Amino acid sequence: MTESKQVIKSFQEVRTSTKQLVSHLQTEDFLLQASTHVSPTKWHLAHTTWFFEKFILEDYIQDYQHFNPVFLYLFNSYYETVGTPHPQAKRGLISRPTVQETMEYRDYVDQRIVELLEKHTQDAGIRSLIEIGLQHEQQHQELILMDTKYNFSFNPLQPVFKVEEFKRTGESSALTFHSFEGGLVEIGHDGDGFSFDNEGPRHTTYLHPFQIANRPVTNADYIEFINDGGYENPQYWLSDGWQMVKKERWDSPQYWQREEEQWYIFTLGGLQLIDPHAPVCHVSFYEADAYARWAGRRLPTEQEWEFVMSDQGVRGHFMEDGHFQPHSEYDQERFKKAFGDVWEWTQSPYVPYPGSKPLEGALGEYNAKFMANQIVLKGGSCVTPRTHIRPTYRNFFYPQMRWQFSGIRLADDA
C-alpha cells in the first residue's frame, strides 16, 4: 500500500470510529452540556471537522467553498489567531445545526480531504497535517466519552450509554515496589514517528534513586483511605486541595455513591457495584496526592514514570475494547496496567522541556499556551484510543479536575 493510500485509510478509520462511538446516543443526548468544562457531543463532531477544514482545506484548495461559513466561528475552540471563538460556556445553546446537518458537514469535509490526498499524493506537508488532525480527533473521542459520562451523571434516570456486563475478572496482586538507582537518563520523544510538540525534544535529566509501585491503587485501597477519615483530616491535603474538599464537599471519588454499606459507581454502562480490585478512577490530583501522603508515599514525577515504563510496551485496556470502565483483569507484567485503564497522576507541573518550541502559526496554540497551573498524567485510560498512546505522551489537567479517567500509582524515594 502506498503512503498516500495508507493516510487515506487511517483518515477514514478514525473518522468512522468517531461515528460508531456516537451511534450509542439518542438525538437528545448530542446537545447536553452540564458544565462549562465539558462540551456537547455535537460540538465535538463539528469541531474535529472544523480542524481539517480550517488547517488543511482552506490552505490547499483554491477558492474553497465552505459547507457553512458561520461554522468557522461556531466550532473554533480556542484558536485566537484564526478568529474569535464562540464562547465555550454557550456551546450547549447551539440547537442548530441539527445532528443530521452536523453529520452532513463531516461527510462534506471528509470527501474533500480524500480528494485532496488523492490529488497531492507526494505532499508530505498535507500528510503531516492530516496526522495531527487524526491525533486531535482521537483526543476528542476520549472527550466524547468523558463528557457523555459527566452529562449523563446528572440525570436521575441514570441513563446507559452502552449496555454491557460489568467485568470482574480477577484480583489485584499485593502492592510492592521496584527500586531504581536513577542517575542521568534520557526523557522525551526521539523524533521517530508522530509526537506532539510538547513531548520533545529528547533531553537528559537526573533522577535520584526512587521506587515505583507494581500496580495502580485499587478501589479497595482507596476505601481504606475513606474509612480512615481521609477526607476529614487536613494533614494529608495540600492547602488548595483542602479548600476544594470543603467547598465541593468531597467525600469520595467522582461518580461514587454509597447505599447502606455498599459503594456504587456511575459508569457508561449505568450504576454498578464497585469492583474492589479495579484501579480507583476519577480522582483529582489533590485526592491522589492526599492518598499518597496517607499511605506514607508520594506520586511519581513524570520523568520517573516515563523512564520506568518506556520499555514495557503499550499493552492494556483501551477504548477499542469497548468496556469503558477500569476492570480487574491483571496480566503478569512487572508493572501491571501501566498503560490503559486509568491515566496516572504524576507530581510534575506541565511545563516545556528544555529547548521545546511550539509549532509555527495557529497550531502553536495547540499545547504551549496551556503550560501553566496544570499537572501531567501518563499512560492512557480505558477510553483512550490504543494507537494514540506512547510512553512520551503528556496529558495534562488542572489539579481539581476529576471527570477524566484518572487514577494513582504510588512512588517513593529509595
PyMOL commands that set and color helices and strands:
alter all, ss='L'
color gray80, all
select helices_A, chain A and resi 3-22+27-31+41-60+71-74+80-82+88-93+99-119+124-152+197-199+219-227+234-236+239-248+285-294+302-309+319-321+361-365+368-370+386-388
alter helices_A, ss='H'
color red, helices_A
select strands_A, chain A and resi 177-180+183-187+203-207+210-213+256-259+262-267+270-273+316-317+339-340+343-349+375-378+395-397+406-407+411-413
alter strands_A, ss='S'
color yellow, strands_A
deselect
rebuild
show_as cartoon
